Amino acid sequence: MRDEHLGDIAPAGGSPAPQPARASLLPLPGLAAISLYMLVLSGVIILGVVGGGHYPKLFLIFAAGFITASAGLLKLFRWAWALTLAAVFLLVAYNLWIFSSQHQGAALVQGLLNLVFFLYLIRPEVRERLR
């Protein structure tokens, strides 16, 4: 008897063969690091809005999005991957623009770090682990 979902031959009893434990439920170390980075960025934004007034209150929307993306990325959700990918790409563009206009070295470093995260997130083995 052929099991269409698994593509395997089912045992004579008619029940499908037992599946091995899914190893992809554990996040990749890179995804965990990017998730932690997103949490740190959201904390910096929150402190910048509440503590010092460096950022406008509207930036709290970005912090909420970063926290949401971070939590979803740890759970390997595809929507969180897309949200994180968009955030990291926009941060690359923003930081490189800051560097080109104001010549701040820290913006270049952060832009290149975000570029590394972007290149990591688009790897095929990372996308395969998402659900």
N, C-alpha and C positions, 0 to 999 in steps of 0.2 A: 504494500500500500504506500503510495507516494504522498508525502505531506507537502502541499503547495507552498506554505508559508516559509518553511525552513529549507526546502529543497532536498531534504534527506528522506531516506526510506524509513518509515515508521516500523517499530517492532510488530510481531505477529498479533499482539493483543489489541492493536489499533491505536494506542496512545502514542504521542510523539516522543522522540528520544529526549532525555533530560538535557537541559542547556547548561553549559558551564557558567560559573559566576561571571558577571560582566565586569571586567577590569576597568572599563571606561567610565565607571561611576566616580572614580577618584580623579580630581582635577590634576592637570599637568602642573608641574612646579612653576612654569612660566605664567600660566593663567592665575595661579595663586599670587604670584608677585605683582602682576598687573592689577589684580583685584585690590591688593593692599595699597598699591600706588594710587588707585582711584579713591580709596578711602582717605588716604593722607591728603590728597588734593581737595576732597570735599571738606575735610577738617580745616585746612588752610583757608578755604573760602569762607567757611562759617566763622572762623576767628577773625578774618578780615572784615566781615560784615558787622558782626556783633561787637568785637573787641575794639578794633581801631578805627572802624569806619573807612578803611582803605578801599572797599568795594561797595558798589550800590546794593541795596537790598534785593534787587532783581537777580543778583548772582546766586541767591539761595536756591533758585530753580536749577541752576547748574549743579549745585551741591546735592540736591535731591536726586537729580539724574545720575550723578556719579555714584551715589550710594546704591541706587537701584541697580545700576549696571554692575557694580561690584558684587552685590549679593547674587544676582542672576548668573554672573560669570562663574562664581564658585559652584553653582548648581548645574553648570554646563548647559544653560539655555541658549538656543540659537539667537533669540531676540536680544539677549544681553550681550552676546558677542557682537551683533550688529551695532548696538548702542555704544559699546565700548570702542569699537572700530571707528565709528563716526566721531566720538569724543576725542580719541587719540589723534585722528587725522586733523581735526580742527585745531587741536592744541599744537600740532606740528606747524601748521600754517600760521597760527597766531604768534607763536614764539619766534619763528623765523622772520616774520614781519617786524616784530619788536626789535630783533637783532639788527635787521637791515635799516630800520629808521632811527633807532636810538643807540646802537652799537653796545648793547649790554651783553657781556659774556655769559651771564647766567641764563639769559634767554636762549642763546645758542646751545648751551649744554642741555637745557630742558627740551628744546626742540629736537635735538639729535636723540635724546633718550626716548622721546615720544615716537620718533621715526623708527627706532629699534623695536619698540613695542608694536607699532603698526606692522612692520615686516614680520614679526613673530606671529601676530594674529592671523595673517593671511596665508600662513603655511598650510598645505593640505592636511597634514597629520593633526593639526590643531582643529581644523573644521570638521574632520571626521569624528572627533571625540564629542562633538556637541549633539544635543538632542532637540 
